[in-house]
Amino acid sequence: MSPTPSRTLVLLAHPRLSASRINAALLDAARDISGVTIHDLYHAYPDGDIDVAAEQQRLLAHDTVVLQFPIQWYAMPALLKHWFDEVLQSGWAYGRDGNALAGKGLFVAATSGGDPAGYGRHAAQFTLTELFRPIEASARYCGMRWLGHVAYGANERINARLPEFAIDYRSRIAALARGDAHPEHDSR
Ligand SMILES: Cc1cc2nc3c(=O)[nH]c(=O)nc-3n(C[C@H](O)[C@H](O)[C@H](O)COP(=O)(O)O)c2cc1C
């Protein structure tokens, strides 16, 4: 049986996309995939004033959500956290009658200054799977399907690896949009 296409929303949260190397390249690679919508939060809300109704409508119109962001202080950038706080409201995303997101998939695509594969062994002491637990917990609390994460490293070899990262990201997002994705955790 062929998988059911999954309308996929990429929520990009980069505070300085104009200075970005990896996220900008990943975004370009995923831009024209059929069934994929890209929404740049810092571009949409430069003053942080989130249009909650519009964000909720956008979520309702998609089956899978991808959070794409650079890791900052072991967490998502502030506007994305603000988006969680504002958009995922009681009675809508959770709580009494709050099932708007139930069954939708959530996937994280992050970039890191540290080598993502060595994250748990070096300075951070925690793996990315551990650091992303609050996102996983939030997704599960809202009845979403946790689809895991991929992380790309911004180390000194980044220029050489950018094309590889871009191809990898495009194929992952395309798989999500085809409805052909399985939970996984991967660090590049
Ligand atoms: C304020 C700030 C905090 C950061 N904190 C972390 C961190 O905790 N862990 C990490 O691996 N990288 C950290 N970084 C590095 C960024 O994750 C890295 O520069 C980014 O992923 C590169 O992607 P880009 O080329 O799209 O900007 C931080 C960068 C900034 C600006």
The ligand as an SDF file (V2000), in Angstrom:
LIG
                    3D

 31 33  0  0  0  0  0  0  0  0999 V2000
   23.3250   32.8340   20.9700 C   0  0  0  0  0  0  0  0  0  0  0  0
   23.8390   31.5340   20.4130 C   0  0  0  0  0  0  0  0  0  0  0  0
   23.8400   30.4140   21.2080 C   0  0  0  0  0  0  0  0  0  0  0  0
   24.3010   29.1900   20.7110 C   0  0  0  0  0  0  0  0  0  0  0  0
   24.2380   28.0870   21.5050 N   0  0  0  0  0  0  0  0  0  0  0  0
   24.6160   26.8870   21.0130 C   0  0  0  0  0  0  0  0  0  0  0  0
   24.4710   25.7110   21.8010 C   0  0  0  0  0  0  0  0  0  0  0  0
   24.0030   25.7200   22.9340 O   0  0  0  0  0  0  0  0  0  0  0  0
   24.8950   24.5340   21.2610 N   0  0  0  0  0  0  0  0  0  0  0  0
   25.3960   24.4560   19.9790 C   0  0  0  0  0  0  0  0  0  0  0  0
   25.7410   23.3580   19.5430 O   0  0  0  0  0  0  0  0  0  0  0  0
   25.5430   25.5590   19.2140 N   0  0  0  0  0  0  0  0  0  0  0  0
   25.1510   26.7620   19.6970 C   0  0  0  0  0  0  0  0  0  0  0  0
   25.2490   27.8750   18.9120 N   0  0  0  0  0  0  0  0  0  0  0  0
   25.7660   27.7370   17.5330 C   0  0  0  0  0  0  0  0  0  0  0  0
   24.6190   27.6690   16.5160 C   0  0  0  0  0  0  0  0  0  0  0  0
   23.7840   26.5660   16.7610 O   0  0  0  0  0  0  0  0  0  0  0  0
   25.2060   27.5780   15.1070 C   0  0  0  0  0  0  0  0  0  0  0  0
   25.9360   28.7550   14.8760 O   0  0  0  0  0  0  0  0  0  0  0  0
   24.0950   27.4340   14.0600 C   0  0  0  0  0  0  0  0  0  0  0  0
   23.4400   26.2090   14.2140 O   0  0  0  0  0  0  0  0  0  0  0  0
   24.6620   27.5350   12.6610 C   0  0  0  0  0  0  0  0  0  0  0  0
   23.5990   27.5830   11.7360 O   0  0  0  0  0  0  0  0  0  0  0  0
   23.4540   28.7640   10.6620 P   0  0  0  0  0  0  0  0  0  0  0  0
   24.6300   28.6870    9.7540 O   0  0  0  0  0  0  0  0  0  0  0  0
   22.1620   28.4930    9.9820 O   0  0  0  0  0  0  0  0  0  0  0  0
   23.4000   30.0580   11.4570 O   0  0  0  0  0  0  0  0  0  0  0  0
   24.8110   29.1010   19.3990 C   0  0  0  0  0  0  0  0  0  0  0  0
   24.8340   30.2690   18.5920 C   0  0  0  0  0  0  0  0  0  0  0  0
   24.3520   31.4570   19.0910 C   0  0  0  0  0  0  0  0  0  0  0  0
   24.3720   32.6850   18.1990 C   0  0  0  0  0  0  0  0  0  0  0  0
  1  2  1  0
  2  3  1  0
  2 30  2  0
  3  4  2  0
  4  5  1  0
  4 28  1  0
  5  6  2  0
  6  7  1  0
  6 13  1  0
  7  8  2  0
  7  9  1  0
  9 10  1  0
 10 11  2  0
 10 12  1  0
 12 13  2  0
 13 14  1  0
 14 15  1  0
 14 28  1  0
 15 16  1  0
 16 17  1  0
 16 18  1  0
 18 19  1  0
 18 20  1  0
 20 21  1  0
 20 22  1  0
 22 23  1  0
 23 24  1  0
 24 25  2  0
 24 26  1  0
 24 27  1  0
 28 29  2  0
 29 30  1  0
 30 31  1  0
M  END
$$$$
